[in-house]
Amino acid sequence: MSPGPSIAVVLKHAVSGNKFTGLSCACGHGIAIGIYAFISAFGLMLVFQINMLLFNVLQLVGIGVLLVMGIKLLTAKGTVITQHDKVISRSHWYAARDGFLIAFVNPKALVFFTAVFSQFLYQGMALIEKFGLVLVAFTADTLWYSLVVLLVIQSSWLDRFHKYAWMLDRLFGGLLIFYCIFFTQTIVSKFNFA
């Protein structure tokens, strides 16, 4: 959700095409995120079943990754996306392809989902619950970028988005750090140090 390459691509298609090319780009992005969420959820469960110690290590590494991301967001200066930096959207398919590719070629998405999902998976987790995690990731991503498209095509919203982008960075950075503290407490409570 933080301003960056993904939002730049979605906005470019919305501004240079129309709201439907922007929404196509948002859907393509959501599909790529759903694929990464699927790989993370089901891959982590395999690790969980094979080696519990390795899974616990992955959880701690995941907390570290989220903490670093949170700190970077808190200290970010904000990304500026100009309306003049446009691409020509030849069709909805090109926009969807670009949205998919910008998410899919970003390895941070897989790292992010591995870090987050490692905190929610547990032994004996039902298949429907794993698919639920994937569906939440896909839906949240698609809805966020669709909302951005619908709001930003109104020219006054684009200026506001630029002006307050740093607030999104701070908000999500703070949330990530809060979750790191919560996840750490959860992991520590699993171990009996007495």
Order of alpha helices (4+ residues) and beta strands (2+ residues): alpha-alpha-alpha-alpha-alpha-alpha-alpha
